[in-house]
Amino acid sequence: MRFWIGTVLVVFGVLGVLDAVGVVDAWETAASWWPVAVIGLGVVGAMAQGHLSPGPGVVVAIGVVLLADTLDLTRGSLLWPALLLFSGGGVLLGLRRHRTNDHRDTGATPVALFGGTKVRERSEHLTRVGVSAIFGGATLDLRDAHVDREADVDAFALFGGIEVLVPRGWRVSLGGLPVFGGYDDNTDDGPVDPDAPLVRVNVTAVFGGVDVRNDPK
């Protein structure tokens, strides 16, 4: 995130210098190319997670759509059709569940779209699960799941809120990409066994929030 912010500031600084010496019109250039910053934000988020999860992927796609609009590459606005496409894709993604040959589970991806959903995950060897809230609220309950050593949760909140419930005693690593949004670790502060299962919550919060806790509100 700091790399992205620093890069954006440097780019705008360079544009300002070039405008001052009469090389380019900084305002016109920024008005046409600002969606590149959105694309870069998604790329940085994917790099931080080490894989392309739905959250950063949607951010990149939205940036590409916005760039096409600002450069007048289409006859009409692509934004709303693209949002419908992304939302539908998220719903279909939520139907997927995969079990690998070595009995590790990749859980289903609950999606809250203009509403609310609550899913209790009961995988016996959970390694990865996703949860998305798009103009809605979602709760992912992992208290009945078993993690052998480590598991990843990909949480994507777009104008929505997500609650991730984890058992007491699990280690939690929380981080990600907040864009006018945020995330909080509200799990108990007591001592945790260093060998306890680790759950990494990778957040993409765009005008939304993700809350990790032991008990529901």
Long-range contacts (C-beta under 8 A, 24 or more apart in sequence): 1-44, 1-48, 1-177, 1-178, 3-44, 4-37, 4-40, 4-41, 4-44, 7-40, 8-37, 8-40, 11-37, 31-70, 32-70, 32-71, 33-67, 33-70, 34-70, 35-63, 35-64, 35-66, 35-67, 35-69, 35-70, 36-63, 36-67, 37-63, 38-62, 38-63, 38-66, 39-63, 39-64, 39-67, 41-177, 41-179, 42-177, 44-177, 45-176, 45-177, 45-204, 48-175, 48-176, 48-177, 48-202, 49-154, 49-176, 49-202, 53-130, 53-154, 53-156, 53-202, 53-204, 54-90, 54-93, 54-109, 54-130, 54-132, 54-154, 54-156, 55-132, 55-154, 55-155, 55-156, 55-176, 55-177, 55-202, 55-203, 55-204, 56-177, 56-204, 58-86, 58-90, 58-156, 58-158, 58-204, 59-177, 59-179, 59-204, 59-206, 61-86, 62-86, 87-113, 87-134, 90-132, 90-134, 90-156, 93-130, 93-132, 94-132, 104-148, 107-145, 110-138, 110-140, 111-138, 112-136, 112-137, 112-138, 112-160, 120-144, 121-145, 126-151, 127-151, 127-152, 128-152, 128-153, 128-154, 129-153, 129-154, 130-154, 130-155, 130-156, 131-155, 131-156, 131-162, 131-164, 132-156, 132-157, 132-158, 132-162, 133-157, 133-158, 133-160, 133-161, 133-162, 133-208, 134-158, 134-159, 134-160, 135-159, 135-160, 136-160, 137-161, 137-162, 137-163, 138-162, 138-163, 139-163, 139-164, 139-165, 139-216, 140-164, 140-165, 141-165, 141-216, 142-166, 142-167, 142-199, 143-167, 147-197, 147-198, 147-199, 148-197, 149-197, 149-198, 150-197, 150-198, 150-199, 150-200, 151-197, 151-198, 151-199, 151-200, 152-199, 152-200, 152-202, 153-199, 153-200, 153-201, 153-202, 154-202, 154-204, 155-183, 155-201, 155-202, 155-203, 155-204, 155-205, 155-210, 156-204, 157-181, 157-203, 157-204, 157-205, 157-206, 157-208, 157-209, 157-210, 158-206, 158-207, 158-208, 159-206, 159-207, 159-208, 160-208, 161-208, 161-209, 161-210, 161-211, 162-208, 162-209, 162-210, 162-211, 163-210, 163-211, 163-212, 163-213, 163-216, 163-217, 164-201, 164-210, 164-211, 164-212, 164-213, 165-213, 165-214, 165-215, 165-216, 166-199, 166-212, 166-213, 166-214, 167-214, 168-214, 169-193, 169-196, 170-196, 170-197, 170-198, 170-199, 171-196, 171-197, 171-198, 171-199, 172-198, 172-199, 172-201, 172-212, 173-198, 173-199, 173-200, 173-201, 174-200, 174-201, 174-203, 174-212, 175-200, 175-201, 175-202, 175-203, 176-201, 176-202, 176-203, 176-204, 176-205, 176-210, 177-203, 177-204, 177-205, 178-203, 178-205, 179-204, 179-205, 179-206, 179-207, 180-206, 180-207, 181-205, 181-206, 181-207, 181-208, 181-209, 182-209, 182-210, 183-209, 183-210, 183-211, 183-212, 184-209, 184-210, 184-211, 184-212, 185-212, 186-211, 186-212, 186-213, 187-212, 187-213, 187-214, 188-214
